[in-house]
């Protein structure tokens, strides 16, 4: 029985010892590493600076009233198209009490003066018929009467304008009717019937009745960082990506770069403007957010490689080219323009070469 236990114990020790040796052997053995490969591709490389901004109309006008009062009627709504001179709204005047009092007082004075000059002229005419005064003296009183009569007409017109915003002598012309000053689309009507509006004057910009813009000519307004502004100039091409139309891009031409930067969140930003080239199949709404890729340089249909595959000896780039199954050799290359992802290969590689993806091995 003891002999059996000794044999079993010996076998257990032998199995454990053999298992340990096998584990250590497998652990010490190097695993086979298999590297994936890729080929250079022919593509277009564009080096660009990025600006953020929005699409806005080049010509956008705020229509304001010439009189203060209450909006009586609105004839348009946002999205409608108007032509120059089309009626937008009508305002009922609420006269300024001070101006109204002055106008009424001026009218009373004008009537008194006209009545006085009328009486004086009648007396001088009687004297002239009797030959007591000369014709030149009579003419002076006739001129005074004509001036007083004209002053009365002016005072009446002024009172009508203060009270109604229109005078009989003006015919159909009135500043209580608000009209569009340009052809375009109504973008916004910020007032409603019953709102009080203020006229445009030297001390107040006035209340906006409607905003009208020419939607046929849109521009990109954005900002570019100070690190990029030195690389751009008017006339450069832009590629616009509009947030609301992700599947399409629009071309634009840079027109303006602000000479003064503005600090935003600790960085200096420069305003830029570019003329957008619209497509008939798309309607760009005012205020769409957009990103602009400013084309600094480009290479069309060139051999290129993912920049992450490059390795360096000092400042000289090289790649590892497959010469046989999982056999690679170093090959120096000459590079050109990079867009941050792909880099142009000027010399050193062919389109058929297989390049080692050195940072993504497969272990077996």
Secondary structure, DSSP 8 states (H G I E B T S, - for coil): -HHHHHHHHHHHHHHHHHHHHHHHHHHHS---EEEEEEE-EEEEEEEEEEEEEEEEES-EEEEE-SS-EEEEEE---TT-EE-TT-EEEEEEE---HHHHHHHHHHHHHHHHHHHHHHHHHHHHHHHHHTTSS-HHHHHHHHHHHHHHHHHHHHHHHHHHHHHHS--GGGTT--TTEEE-SSSEEEEE----TT-EE---BTTB---EEEEEE-TTSEEEEEEEEHHHHTT--TT-EEEEEETT-TT-EEEEEEEEE-SS-EEETTEEEEEEEEEE---TT----TT-EEEEEEEEEEEEEEEEEEGGG-EEETTEEEEEEEEETTEEEEEE-EEEEE-SSEEEEEES--TT-EEEEEEEEEE-
